[in-house]
Amino acid sequence: MAELLYGAPVAEAVYAELADRLAGLPYTPSLHVIRVGEDPASLAYVRLKARRARRLGLRSTVHALPETAEEAELLGLIEALNADPEVDGILVQLPLPAHIATAHVLEAIAPEKDVDGFHPLNVGRLWSRGPGVGLDPCTPAGIMRLLAHYRVPVAGRRAVVVGRSNIVGKPMAAMLLAADATVAVAHSRTRDLAALTREAELLVSAVGRPGYLRPAMVRPGAVVVDVGITRVGERLLGDADPGVAEVASRLTPVPGGVGPMTVAMLLWNTVRAAERRRG
Ligand code: GUN
């Protein structure tokens, strides 16, 4: 049976480190979360982010715009937050309604306040100079922290990332590459996916289709990071079929694995953004 790699103790270590750093600051960093529309998952995530920020002792504000809001209105709000010296972190919850161009919005956020790490300047810094130079995307940064905490070897390992999103797959590949893994990125057009995933000593699945990762797709003894979180009725299900736990040596559970790390790293980015910008 695979050892389960839980996120909570790692997230708690991040929060403890942040509490120490906050105690030494002469100001209280602030996080501004923007949500457009009423997507239930986005509502829940935004509420969670704001609550955890306050619990840590940050200031946090949620800006809720209606589903019908124009792109210009959203851009105007971002401009005002960019210009406000009291604002340290800005996050626009994705996905946005179809009539708004996500790229315009992400590129409008001041890179030094871009706590999601989705601005092209931060993306470029991650790929060209590695993590820790700009602000890095929270979910893959949390996964790297989780792997380090549980002493999962990365350097020299064959890593396969399934999923090529800007939120998880691509930045995950950049971070694993910077950590000296040999990285392949698989996606919906990959031929014979199972042959590739069976090569992986470290397998990161960010697909969002419950149970698609079958035991036969996993190399015996592999470390599997399950980033899929899909709500099915009352339950949260990962990408990994339950049988994967019989094949993998270590596995992040859903819920309780990667999930807690994402918010922890968002707050980490917020404190870091504040420290950098305010000197
Ligand atoms: N939607 C799903 N994941 C994320 C994330 O990490 N950040 C934002 N802004 N939206 C998301």
Residues whose N, C-alpha, C, O or C-beta is under 5 A from the ligand:
A	BS01	GUN	V92 Q93 L94 P95 D116
